[in-house]
């Protein structure tokens, strides 16, 4: 629970806003004093706008939903692709897109990944270094345009479909899950209250969007689930799952908690594109 936003905190925040302190430095100071990150961002935005508030609701850490970043309409278009929205929802913002990749492109990505994947790691919350955990059982490899020209084609296509700058995307991450392979419930964004996140947001800022490309048929298991909202998606080659989780205030959406369920028969291949708030790559 966040501490009370009393008169002393109001005076401290107003003084530092007048001094020209950066918003992020004020948010970091509030988080260090036990304010929840979403609460700190909400308070700062309202204070900078000159709003007065004393109600408990004003201190809520609840995520504020705005207009989705994903372009509107039943179809999304790129120069080489027209992707139909199979479904979409706004709380959280999730959409399943059809025909983002051709079958040949799916097969080629699997071929590219087959000789490169290694045991997948995660970010350690304390240090920010890469570690191995039992909750994530998969093999992965980051690839880019230098790996194969197809990766550049896909990067440009995803940028056009999502309306996000190509340079804000991380390298494409190809992943293989064998029998029993899974990724237990997790977030794709970097939690601000964890010291290990600071290193990862220095370049490109916070992650704001994930696109999961499904590359093969999975005989049994291997679904993507959102346990907070009861959503389950089974992989189909060429489809793409889009979800976003960071608003204009910089808040992150806890309802995008998601998981990859264990593969029970066969294997599962996907390619994941994470997109940042700002420029992540040079020369795109």
N, C-alpha and C positions, 0 to 999 in steps of 0.2 A: 504493500500500500504506500502511495506517495505521501510525503509529509504535508502539513497544512501550508497553503500559500497565503501566509499572513502578511501583516503590514511590513515586517522587516524584509521579507522576500520581495514584496512589491517595490519597496524603496531601493533595495539592492539591484533589482532588474531594471528599474527606470533609470537609475544612475549610470549603469553600465551601457544601457542603450544610448543615453546622451553622450557618453564618452566615446562612442563609436566602436565598441567591442564587436567582434564578429558574432553573428548568430550562433555559429557552431560552437564557439568557445563558451557562450552562455549556456547552451544546451548541455555541453560536456560537464560544466560545473554543476548544473542541476542534477544530472544523472549521478554524478559523484556524491551528491547529497541525498540520494535515495529516491529521487523523482523517477517515475517510469518514463522511458524515452518518448512514447507517444504523448504522455501528459506534458512533458517539458516542451515539446514542439507546439502543442496546442496553446499552452499558456503564453509562450513567446510570441506566436503569431497574433494572438488577440491583444497582447500588451503593445506590440509594435503598431497595431492598427488603432490604438487609443481606446480600446474597449475596457469598460469597468465590469468586473464580475466578482461575485461573492458566493454564488450558489455551488453546491457540491458537484452539480452536473458540469460546470465549467472546468472542473479539475479531472474529468473523466479521461481515462486513457483510451477510450473507444475510438476506433479507426473512423475517420471521416471519409465517406465515399463521395467522389465527385464524378465528373464526366469521364468515362473510360478512355484510355489512350488509344485503344484499338479502333480503327476506322469503322464507321457505322455501315449498315446495309447487309444484305444476305450474301453478298459476294465480295471478296477481296481480290484485287488485281495487281499483278506485276507484269513486266514486259513479256515474260515467258510463261506466265501461269495465271490461271483464274481459280481461286480456291473458294469453295462454297462453305458457309457456316452450317455445320450440322446441328449445333445447338450453341447457345450462349447464355450466360447469366451475369448479373452485375454485383452480387454481394456473396461471395467475392467475384471479381471479374475473371471469368473463365470462358473459353470458347474452343470448340473442337472444329478443326478445318479439314476438309477433304481435298485430296488430289494436290497436295503441296509438293510431293515428290512423285516421279514416275517409278514404276517397278525397276527399271534398269538403274535409275539413280539410287534406289534403296540397295540394290544388289552391289553396286559399286562402292557405296559407303561401307557396307559390311566387309567387302574385299579390302578396302583401305584399312579398316580397323583391325582385321584379323591378324595382321603381322605386327601390330603396334600396341595392343591393349596390355595393360599391367594392372595389378591389384589397385582398386580405387581407394583414395584417401579422403579425409575431411579436414576442415580447419579446426585446430585445437582452440577452444574458447578462451583459454588463458594466454597462450603464447602467440597464436596466429600461425603457427607452423603446421605443416601437413602431417597427419597421423592416421594410423589404421585402426578401425573399430569394428566390432562384430556386428553392429547395427547396419553396416553397409557391406554387402557381399556382392561385388561386381568387379569387372575389369574395365579400365577406360584408357583413352588416349586423346589428347588435344591435337587437332589438326587445323591447318589453315591453307591459304592459297598457294603457299610454297610446297605443301604436301602434294596437292593435286588440283588442277584447274577447276574441277567440279566444285570444290569447296568455295571458291570465289563466286561461282554461279549461284550457289545456294545462299551464301551470305547476302548477295545483292537482292536475291528474290525475297528473303525474309525481311530485309530492311524495307523493301517496297510494300510488302503485305502488311507489316505491322506499323508502318509510318515512323520507324525509328532510324536515326542516322546509322549507317553501316559502321562508322568508326566507334560507336558506343558498344558494339558487340564484342564479347570475349571470343576467343577461338572456339570453334565447334568441338564439342566433347562427344566422341563416339564411345558407347558403353555396351558391354556384353554381360548378360546375366545367365549363368548356367542353372542346372537343377538346384533348387534351394536358394538361388540368388535373389536378394531383396534389398530394399532400402527402407528402413523403418521410418515412422513419421518424423518429418523434419521441415525446416524452412529453407528457402533458397537465399533469402536476404541475410545480411550480416547484422546480428543484434548489437545495437550500440552500447548496451550495458556490459558487453564482454570485451575485455581488454584486447583479445586476439583479433577483433574485428577492425581495429584502427589501422593496422598495417594494410588490410585488404581494400579499404575504401579510399586510401590515398591516391590511387590511380583509377580514375573514372567514377569515383563516388560509389554510392549504394547501388546494388542490383535493384532493378525495378520491374523487369519482365523475364519470364522464362518461356521458351518454346521447345517442346519435346517432339521430335520427329520419330515416328514409329517406322521401323525398317523391315520387320518380318512378321509372319503369323506366329503367334505363341499358342501351342497346342492346349495348354491349360495353365492358369495362373498368370502372373506377370502384369496384373492390372495396375493402373494408377488410381489411387483413391484420395479423396479429401474427407477425412473422418469428421471434421467439424460441421460439414454440410451434407454428409451422406451421398457423395458423388463418387461414381466408379466408372472408369473408362478402360475398355479392353483394347489392346493394340491392334491396329490394322495398317498394313503397309501403305505408306504414302500420306496417311493422316498426320496432322500436327495438333498438339494440345498447347494452347496459349493461356497463360494466366499472368496477371499483374498484381503488384503488392506494395506499391509505394506511391503515396499521393503527393500533391503539391506542397503540403506542409512538411514533407519528409517523413511522415508517419509510415509504419509498416503494418501490413494486414495479417493478423494472426489466424484469420480464417483460411489462409492459403496453406496451412499445415497439410502436408501431403506425403504419400508413401508409394513405394513400388512393392506390391505384394509378392510373396515367394513364387518363383517359377516351379510348377509341379511337373510339367512334361515339356520336352523340347528345350529351346533356348530363346532368349529375348535380346534383340538388338534395337537400340535407340541412338539418336544423336540429339544432344541438348545444346541450345543456344541461350546463354545468359546475356542480358542487355543491361548496361549501366546507365546511370543518370547523365553522365558526361562522357567525354572522349576517353576510350580505353586503349585504342590501337592507333598507331601512326601510319600514314601512307595508304589508308584505305580509299 
